[in-house]
Amino acid sequence: MQNPLAPYLGGPPQISAQSWVIYDCEQRCLLKGRYETLRREVASITKMMTFYTVICIIEEYKIDPKKTLIAVSRMGAQVSGTTADLREGDVLSLYQLFYAMMLPSGNDAAYTLAEYFGEFIRTEKYNYSHSDKVFGNIHLSPFYTHPTIKYFLREMNLNAQRLNMFDTFYDSPHGLRNERNFSTAYDVALLVHECMKIPLFRQVVGTGYTETRSLGNQAAM
């Protein structure tokens, strides 16, 4: 059997990142790394967990991503940073929003997904339970006090625990600058490994270019 470290015996490739890992997905083990367990803000890498969390929800509740239509709220349209140029009232399918989130790294699309599925989880899983029963004594940031997004964030963090991402905490669905939204290079490798098992995730992130249009605009009606 070939030594999996053979390509790196002469030293790892030149890497400028402060934290990194080389992870063997087949053997599920770390081959090489630098500061791989250092907690750091992960910015838009957060969107991978947003995608993964939505996938978990739609698989559990048998939701069709091409038939599920979502309207963009005013708050969603106003999210700063990288966007998919969504406008208030735009109606897109869940399938379209996956592309809007991952290709241009649309913070607006990530927020829209979190808002929609936060409400979905609140009604379907927690049956409008009082938040004190759901969140306990957790220190709530502005995102965690949002009436619906906090439920989606809770699902993101539950998924992180299930994936053994014990040095990770998600405090936003898109990763805009936030010291409370952090992970490690090693934990990100665990997440990438899981995401790449999902055919739709591979399809979306493997797309070089696509165009899409709103299916309508509720604000104009």
C-alpha positions in Angstrom: 0.0 0.0 0.0 1.4 3.4 -1.0 2.2 5.7 1.9 -0.5 8.5 1.7 2.1 11.0 2.9 4.4 10.2 0.0 3.6 13.3 -2.0 4.5 15.4 1.1 7.6 13.7 2.4 9.7 16.5 0.9 7.6 19.0 2.8 4.2 20.4 2.1 3.5 22.7 -0.9 4.0 26.4 -0.3 0.9 27.6 1.5 0.3 31.2 2.5 -2.7 30.5 4.7 -2.2 30.9 8.5 -4.2 27.7 9.2 -4.6 24.8 6.8 -5.0 21.0 6.7 -4.4 18.2 4.2 -7.2 15.7 5.0 -7.6 12.1 3.7 -11.3 11.7 3.1 -11.1 8.0 2.4 -9.2 7.2 5.6 -10.9 10.1 7.5 -7.6 11.3 9.0 -5.4 14.3 9.1 -2.3 14.0 7.0 -0.7 17.4 7.5 -1.6 20.7 9.0 -0.6 24.0 10.5 -2.6 25.6 13.4 -5.4 23.2 12.3 -7.3 23.6 15.6 -6.9 27.3 15.9 -10.3 29.0 16.2 -10.7 31.7 13.7 -13.5 33.6 11.9 -14.5 31.7 8.8 -16.3 34.4 6.8 -18.2 33.0 3.8 -17.1 29.4 4.5 -20.1 29.6 6.8 -22.3 29.3 3.8 -21.3 25.6 3.4 -23.0 24.8 6.7 -26.0 26.9 5.7 -26.3 24.8 2.5 -25.7 21.6 4.5 -28.4 22.5 7.1 -31.0 23.3 4.4 -30.2 20.0 2.7 -30.8 18.2 6.0 -34.1 19.9 6.5 -35.4 19.3 3.0 -34.4 15.7 3.1 -36.1 15.1 6.5 -39.3 16.8 5.4 -39.2 15.7 1.7 -39.2 19.2 0.3 -38.7 19.7 -3.4 -36.0 22.4 -4.0 -37.3 23.2 -7.5 -41.0 23.6 -6.4 -40.4 25.5 -3.2 -40.7 29.2 -3.8 -39.3 31.8 -1.4 -39.8 35.6 -1.3 -37.0 37.8 -0.4 -37.7 40.1 2.6 -36.7 43.7 3.0 -34.0 42.6 5.5 -32.7 39.9 3.1 -32.4 42.4 0.3 -30.5 44.9 2.5 -27.8 42.5 3.7 -24.3 44.0 3.0 -21.2 42.5 1.6 -21.1 40.1 -1.4 -24.6 39.7 -2.8 -26.7 38.0 -5.6 -28.4 41.4 -6.2 -31.7 40.1 -4.8 -34.5 42.7 -4.4 -37.2 42.9 -1.8 -40.2 40.8 -3.0 -38.2 38.7 -5.5 -39.5 35.2 -5.7 -37.0 32.4 -6.3 -37.1 28.7 -6.0 -35.0 27.1 -3.3 -32.9 25.6 -6.1 -32.2 29.0 -7.5 -31.2 30.3 -4.0 -28.6 27.6 -3.6 -26.8 29.0 -6.7 -27.4 32.6 -5.6 -25.7 31.8 -2.3 -22.7 29.7 -3.5 -21.7 31.2 -6.8 -21.5 34.9 -6.0 -21.3 34.2 -2.3 -24.6 35.9 -1.9 -25.1 37.1 1.7 -28.6 38.1 0.8 -29.4 34.6 -0.4 -27.9 33.0 2.7 -30.0 35.3 4.9 -33.1 34.5 2.9 -32.6 30.8 3.3 -32.0 31.1 7.0 -35.0 33.4 7.5 -37.3 31.0 5.6 -36.1 27.8 7.1 -35.8 29.3 10.6 -39.5 29.9 10.5 -40.1 26.4 9.1 -38.1 24.8 11.9 -39.8 27.0 14.5 -43.3 25.7 13.4 -42.5 22.2 12.3 -39.9 21.1 14.9 -40.5 23.3 17.9 -44.3 24.0 17.4 -43.8 27.6 18.4 -42.1 26.7 21.7 -41.0 29.5 23.9 -37.4 30.3 23.0 -36.3 29.9 26.6 -37.0 26.2 26.4 -35.1 25.9 23.1 -32.1 28.1 23.7 -31.5 27.8 27.5 -28.9 30.1 28.9 -27.0 30.7 25.7 -25.7 34.3 25.3 -27.7 35.6 22.4 -26.2 37.9 19.8 -28.3 40.1 17.4 -28.6 37.1 15.0 -29.6 34.8 17.8 -32.4 37.2 18.9 -33.9 37.4 15.4 -37.4 35.8 15.7 -36.8 33.2 13.0 -33.1 33.1 12.1 -32.1 32.0 15.7 -33.9 28.7 15.1 -31.9 28.1 11.9 -28.6 29.0 13.7 -29.5 26.5 16.3 -29.8 23.8 13.6 -26.4 24.8 12.1 -24.8 24.4 15.5 -26.5 21.1 16.2 -25.2 19.9 12.8 -21.7 21.0 13.7 -21.9 18.9 16.9 -23.2 15.9 15.0 -20.2 16.2 12.6 -17.8 16.4 15.6 -16.9 20.0 14.8 -16.3 20.7 18.4 -14.3 23.9 17.9 -17.0 25.6 15.7 -19.8 28.0 16.5 -22.1 29.6 14.0 -23.5 33.0 14.8 -24.7 34.1 11.4 -25.9 32.3 8.2 -23.4 34.0 5.9 -20.2 34.8 7.8 -20.1 38.6 7.7 -17.5 39.8 10.2 -18.4 38.4 13.6 -16.0 37.3 16.3 -18.6 34.8 17.6 -18.8 33.0 14.2 -15.7 30.8 14.1 -14.3 27.4 13.2 -11.0 25.7 12.6 -9.2 24.4 9.5 -9.7 20.8 10.8 -13.4 21.3 11.4 -13.9 22.9 8.0 -12.3 19.8 6.5 -14.9 17.6 8.3 -17.7 19.8 6.8 -16.3 19.8 3.3 -16.0 16.0 3.5 -19.8 15.8 4.3 -20.8 18.4 1.8 -19.0 16.7 -1.0 -21.1 13.6 -0.5 -24.2 15.6 -1.5 -24.8 15.4 -5.3 -26.6 18.8 -5.4 -23.8 20.5 -3.5 -21.2 19.1 -5.9 -23.4 20.2 -8.8 -23.8 23.8 -7.5 -20.2 24.4 -6.5 -19.0 22.8 -9.7 -20.9 25.3 -11.8 -18.7 27.9 -13.4 -21.4 30.3 -14.6 -25.2 30.4 -14.6 -27.9 33.0 -15.1 -31.2 33.1 -13.3 -34.2 35.5 -13.0 -36.8 36.1 -10.3 -40.0 34.3 -10.9 -41.9 37.4 -9.9 -41.8 40.2 -7.4 -44.4 40.3 -4.6 -43.4 43.9 -3.8 -44.7 45.0 -7.2 -48.0 43.2 -6.8 
